[in-house]
Amino acid sequence: MQHSIQHQETATNGAFYVQSDGKRVAEMTYVRNNASLITVDHTEVDPSLGGQGVGHSLLNALVQWARATGTKVIPICSYAKAQFDKDASIRDVLV
């Protein structure tokens, strides 16, 4: 099942997320360090979406956005860090 990934950002933080019935059921959040650097600090996926690749979809959306905007990423979230460690093809957005 394909989930629609949305993006919300303020001057200091942001999130890529999936919403269902008006509630966030999955999200990957970040803090904006400066105009071209973010720190990914948390990923959470509702258990009802487990095993559907939603966390990976959130990360893919973040990586595509980072590439398009020239933003570099510091992953401190354990999920994001593990995915960057596993997949060399997305490490170009890392500091």
C-alpha positions in Angstrom: 0.0 0.0 0.0 1.4 3.4 -1.0 1.2 6.1 1.7 1.2 9.8 0.9 4.2 11.4 2.6 3.7 15.0 3.6 6.2 17.6 4.7 5.8 20.4 7.3 8.6 22.8 8.2 9.0 25.9 10.5 12.0 28.1 11.0 13.4 25.7 13.6 12.2 22.2 12.8 10.2 20.0 10.5 8.8 16.6 9.8 8.0 14.2 7.0 4.8 12.3 8.0 1.9 10.1 7.1 -1.6 11.1 8.2 -4.7 9.0 8.6 -8.1 10.2 9.8 -6.5 13.5 10.8 -3.9 11.9 13.0 -0.2 11.4 12.3 0.5 7.7 12.1 4.1 7.9 11.1 6.7 10.7 11.2 10.4 11.5 10.8 11.3 14.7 12.6 14.3 17.0 12.4 15.7 20.2 13.9 17.1 22.9 11.6 20.6 23.8 12.6 21.0 26.5 9.9 19.8 27.3 6.4 21.5 24.2 4.9 21.9 21.7 7.8 19.3 19.6 9.7 19.6 16.9 12.4 17.1 14.0 12.1 16.2 13.3 15.6 13.2 10.9 15.7 11.3 8.4 13.6 8.1 6.7 14.7 5.7 4.5 12.8 2.4 3.3 14.3 2.4 -0.5 14.9 -0.6 -0.9 12.5 1.7 0.2 9.6 4.6 -2.1 10.7 6.3 -4.1 7.9 4.9 -1.9 5.1 8.1 0.1 4.5 6.7 3.4 5.8 9.8 4.3 7.7 11.9 3.7 4.6 9.4 5.9 2.6 9.8 8.7 5.1 13.6 8.5 4.8 13.4 8.4 1.0 11.2 11.6 1.0 13.7 13.3 3.3 16.7 12.4 1.1 14.9 13.5 -2.1 14.1 16.8 -0.4 17.6 17.3 1.0 19.1 16.7 -2.5 16.6 19.1 -4.1 17.2 21.9 -1.5 21.0 21.4 -1.0 20.4 20.5 2.7 22.9 18.3 4.5 21.8 15.8 7.2 23.1 14.7 10.5 21.2 11.5 11.6 21.0 11.0 15.4 17.8 9.0 15.3 18.7 5.4 15.6 16.5 4.3 12.7 17.8 7.0 10.3 21.4 6.4 11.3 21.1 2.6 10.7 19.6 3.2 7.2 22.4 5.6 6.2 24.9 3.0 7.5 23.3 0.3 5.3 22.7 2.3 2.1 25.7 4.1 0.6 23.5 5.4 -2.2 21.9 8.0 0.1 25.0 9.1 2.0 25.6 12.0 -0.3 23.3 14.1 1.9 25.3 13.5 5.0 27.7 16.1 6.4 
